[in-house]
Amino acid sequence: MKWFLIFWAGPIVFLGGWYWLSYYDMSFGIFMLSRQVHDLTFELYGKALGIPPETIPPLVARAIAVDSLVVFAIIGLRKRKSIIAWWKARQALNSSPSDLASKESLSSAP
């Protein structure tokens, strides 16, 4: 499961880091992080897909969000027994009968 998360998060962090650094032209002397490469990359993808280049980043963000939901659903399915046990223990701690019937919690209205 650890490797599954690493192989999922690694490309997302790499893509996000490249996008953010190249968008703000923080190249540190590396050509791949320059704004020219950023614009050229999205121009090429836009021509290949037949869509305007400025619509690509929201599409990628939406795809990452959907993929993240799928990954967390898989993790939830694999760990559902421990999640259910944690939830039941938490609910048992929060709803003790002595807390519900204390004098401070009762209304003084007629």
C-alpha positions as CSV (number, residue, x, y, z in Angstrom):
1,M,0.0,0.0,0.0
2,K,2.9,2.3,0.7
3,W,4.3,1.9,-2.8
4,F,0.9,2.4,-4.2
5,L,0.7,5.8,-2.5
6,I,4.2,6.7,-3.5
7,F,3.6,5.9,-7.2
8,W,0.3,7.9,-7.1
9,A,1.7,10.9,-5.3
10,G,5.1,11.1,-6.9
11,P,3.9,12.1,-10.4
12,I,1.3,14.5,-8.9
13,V,4.0,16.3,-6.8
14,F,6.4,16.4,-9.8
15,L,3.7,17.8,-12.2
16,G,2.5,20.3,-9.6
17,G,6.0,21.4,-8.8
18,W,6.9,21.8,-12.5
19,Y,3.7,23.7,-13.2
20,W,4.0,26.1,-10.3
21,L,7.7,26.8,-10.9
22,S,7.3,27.3,-14.6
23,Y,4.1,29.3,-14.3
24,Y,5.9,31.8,-12.1
25,D,9.1,31.5,-14.2
26,M,11.3,30.4,-11.2
27,S,13.7,28.6,-13.5
28,F,16.9,28.7,-11.3
29,G,18.8,28.5,-14.5
30,I,17.1,25.3,-15.7
31,F,15.5,25.7,-19.1
32,M,12.7,23.2,-18.3
33,L,11.4,25.4,-15.5
34,S,11.2,28.6,-17.7
35,R,8.0,30.2,-18.7
36,Q,8.9,29.6,-22.4
37,V,8.8,25.9,-21.9
38,H,5.5,26.2,-19.9
39,D,3.8,28.1,-22.7
40,L,5.3,25.8,-25.4
41,T,4.2,22.7,-23.6
42,F,0.6,23.8,-23.3
43,E,0.6,25.1,-26.8
44,L,1.7,21.7,-28.1
45,Y,-0.9,19.8,-26.0
46,G,-3.6,22.3,-27.1
47,K,-2.8,21.7,-30.8
48,A,-2.6,17.9,-30.3
49,L,-5.9,17.8,-28.5
50,G,-7.6,20.5,-30.6
51,I,-8.5,22.7,-27.6
52,P,-7.3,26.1,-26.4
53,P,-4.1,25.8,-24.3
54,E,-5.6,27.7,-21.3
55,T,-8.3,25.0,-20.8
56,I,-5.8,22.3,-20.2
57,P,-4.7,23.1,-16.6
58,P,-8.3,22.9,-15.2
59,L,-8.8,19.6,-17.0
60,V,-5.7,18.2,-15.5
61,A,-6.7,19.4,-12.0
62,R,-10.1,17.8,-12.4
63,A,-8.4,14.5,-13.5
64,I,-6.1,14.6,-10.5
65,A,-9.1,15.2,-8.2
66,V,-11.0,12.2,-9.7
67,D,-8.0,10.0,-9.5
68,S,-7.4,11.0,-5.9
69,L,-11.0,10.1,-5.0
70,V,-10.5,6.7,-6.6
71,V,-7.2,6.2,-4.7
72,F,-8.8,7.2,-1.3
73,A,-11.8,4.9,-2.0
74,I,-9.4,2.0,-2.6
75,I,-7.6,2.8,0.6
76,G,-10.9,3.1,2.5
77,L,-12.1,-0.3,1.1
78,R,-8.9,-2.0,2.2
79,K,-8.9,-0.5,5.7
80,R,-12.7,-0.5,6.2
81,K,-12.6,-2.7,9.3
82,S,-10.2,-0.5,11.2
83,I,-12.1,2.6,10.1
84,I,-15.4,1.2,11.3
85,A,-13.8,0.2,14.6
86,W,-12.3,3.6,15.1
87,W,-15.7,5.3,14.3
88,K,-17.6,3.1,16.8
89,A,-15.0,3.8,19.5
90,R,-15.3,7.5,18.8
91,Q,-19.1,7.4,18.9
92,A,-19.1,5.5,22.2
93,L,-16.8,8.1,23.8
94,N,-18.9,11.0,22.6
95,S,-22.4,9.7,23.7
96,S,-22.1,8.6,27.2
97,P,-25.5,8.8,29.0
98,S,-24.2,10.7,32.0
99,D,-23.3,13.7,29.8
100,L,-26.7,13.9,28.3
101,A,-28.7,14.2,31.6
102,S,-26.5,16.5,33.6
103,K,-28.0,19.5,35.4
104,E,-26.0,22.0,33.3
105,S,-27.5,20.7,30.0
106,L,-31.1,20.9,31.1
107,S,-33.2,23.9,30.2
108,S,-34.5,26.2,33.0
109,A,-37.5,27.3,30.9
110,P,-40.9,26.7,32.4
